[in-house]
Amino acid sequence: MKIATGRVVKGAVVTRTRFPEGARVRIVQEDERSPIDLDPDVEAGMLKGLEEFENGEGRPASRLRAKLRRHSK
């Protein structure tokens, strides 16, 4: 799975990310409103994580899933 950001320009989604021809993609419109109420410290941590991900400092989803499995036991 690949995550990309982009903008709509003249009715078309424009992104710098390259996808292979024929790739299936899902587009979700961002909403500036927070969908849930978060503690300010939690929200700041999440925003920092998103920024790190956008800067290429993300971690593989498999590591996140493994960590979630360990904590759910």
C-alpha positions in Angstrom: 0.0 0.0 0.0 1.2 3.5 -0.8 -0.2 6.7 0.6 0.1 10.0 -1.3 -1.2 13.5 -0.9 -2.4 15.7 -3.7 -4.7 18.5 -4.8 -7.6 18.8 -7.2 -6.5 21.0 -10.1 -9.1 21.7 -12.9 -11.1 18.7 -11.7 -8.2 16.2 -11.7 -6.2 14.8 -8.7 -2.6 15.9 -9.0 0.1 14.3 -6.9 3.9 14.0 -7.1 3.7 10.3 -6.2 4.0 7.9 -9.1 1.8 4.9 -9.3 2.1 2.0 -11.8 -0.3 2.1 -14.8 -3.6 0.4 -13.9 -3.0 0.7 -10.1 -6.2 0.8 -8.1 -6.4 3.9 -5.8 -8.8 5.2 -3.2 -9.2 8.9 -2.8 -10.4 10.4 0.5 -11.2 14.1 0.8 -9.5 15.6 3.8 -11.7 17.5 6.2 -10.2 20.3 8.2 -12.4 19.6 11.2 -11.2 17.0 13.7 -13.6 14.0 13.4 -13.0 13.2 17.1 -12.0 15.1 20.2 -8.4 14.4 21.1 -6.4 15.4 24.1 -4.1 18.2 22.8 -0.9 16.2 23.6 -2.3 13.2 21.7 -3.2 15.3 18.8 0.2 16.9 18.7 1.9 13.5 18.8 -0.3 12.3 15.9 0.4 15.4 13.8 4.1 15.0 14.5 3.9 11.3 13.3 2.0 12.3 10.1 4.7 15.0 9.4 7.5 12.4 9.9 5.6 10.0 7.6 5.3 12.7 4.9 9.0 13.3 5.2 9.8 9.7 4.5 10.5 8.8 8.1 7.6 6.4 8.4 7.8 2.8 9.6 6.4 -0.2 7.8 2.8 -1.0 8.5 3.8 -4.6 9.4 5.8 -3.2 12.4 2.8 -1.2 13.5 0.4 -4.2 13.3 2.9 -6.4 15.3 3.1 -3.7 18.0 -0.7 -3.4 18.1 -1.0 -7.2 18.4 1.5 -7.2 21.3 -0.5 -4.5 23.2 -3.9 -6.1 22.6 -3.1 -9.3 24.5 
